Amino acid sequence: MTAGPAPPRRKAERMDRFALYRALGAARVPAASYEIVDCPGSPLAADRYFLDGRAGDWAVGVHERGTREVFERFADEDVACRW
């Protein structure tokens, strides 16, 4: 018996900061370990990951010992969220 053709792949939905926030919550990542602009948060850990920015300028990095270090900058929110 031969298998038929693979079903067409669904185009991935764009991810924004709110979808990322929901996905991290669903994955049970402790909310104190990340900071996402415009999303509610619990008290933040002193050391945490962050997603910050506005249309056309998104930064992903780590906040550690009172200093933010940007790992990457992106022009697109979807790409920044998936990084």
N, C-alpha and C positions, 0 to 999 in steps of 0.2 A: 504494500500500500504506500503510495506517495503522498506526501503532504502537499496541500494546496499552497497557493501564494500567501505570503505573510500579509496580515491585515495592514492597511495603511496606518502609518504613525500619526498620532494626533499631534498637532502643533502645540508645543508647550506654551502655556499661558505666561504672559509677562508677569514678573514678580516685582512688586513694589515693597516699600518698607513695611506696610501694614500686613501684607501676605507673609513677609519674612518673620515679622513679630508673631503671627499666628502659628507659623511652621515651627519656630523655636519652642513656643509654648506646647504645641502638640508633641514635640520630641522630648518634652520634659527637661529642657535645658534650663538651669536655674536662672530666673529673671534677673537676679542681681549681677550676673556675669556678662551682661551686654546692655548697651545703651543705643537706642535707635531713635533718631530725631522724630518728633511729633507722636511718639508712641508712649503710652503710659508705662511706668516702671515702678518696681518696688525699690526700697532703699538699695542703692548701688554698692557693689563691692569696691574697695579701693582700687583694685586692679580688674579691668574689664575690657572687653572688645567694644568697638563703637562703629556705627554707621552714621555719618553726618553729611549734611549738604542740602542743596536745593537744585532745581532743574539745571542740568548742564554742568554741575560741579559736585560730585559725590566723593567722599573720603571714607576709607575703611582702615581701621587701625586698632591700636591698643592704648588704653589709658592706664598708665602704670606709675605708681609713686608720684602722683600729682602731675604727670607730664603726658601729653598726648603724642604718640608717634604714628604718623600716617604711613601705612604700608603701601597703599595704592590709591590713585585718584582715577575717577571714571567720569565720562561725560553722560553716561546712561545709567539711570537708577536700576534697571533690570540687571545689567551686567554687574554693578556694584553689589547688589543683593545676592547674586549667585556666586560671587567671588568667595 
